[in-house]
């Protein structure tokens, strides 16, 4: 979270509103606007943290004091900026979480399959060792079985697992 301190409190408010927009199904903040401030990994971690914080705080009705404890790594102006966005958009976040929970409950995972592949490139065969995970999901949605196939590298797999764990926490807290 200390990475958030690299921007002004005003930009922090703008970023947080963008994160909430993304959480609510609208256009999320654009990485290119912040590429000079954070690396891709930092950007993804920051988005994941803020999304998780907003989801947890609203989904579990976390009091302001606990939110501020979670933001203790930030200076007061940045922590207050995050908290003000949370307060201002709390009902909107709650509606988005309920919509997601309802849509998640209407789609069920029926089966999964995975394979590990090694990507090879004709001009870099000897130097390219990029393991890829091919993940196939069978999702039943509104009675119809729909296959979903993804090919993920190590970082993408890690982000997927983190996102699924965060979603699971939110779903468990909303029950």
Secondary structure, DSSP 8 states (H G I E B T S, - for coil): -GGGGGS-HHHHHHHHHHHHHHHTTS----GGGTTTTS-HHHHHHHHHHHHHHHHHHHHTT--HHHHHHHTTTS-HHHHHHHHHHHHHTHHHHHHHHHHHHHHHHHEEEEEEEEEEEEE--TTSTTT--EEEEEEEEEEEETTEEEEEEEEE-HHHHHHHHHHHHHHHHHHHHH-
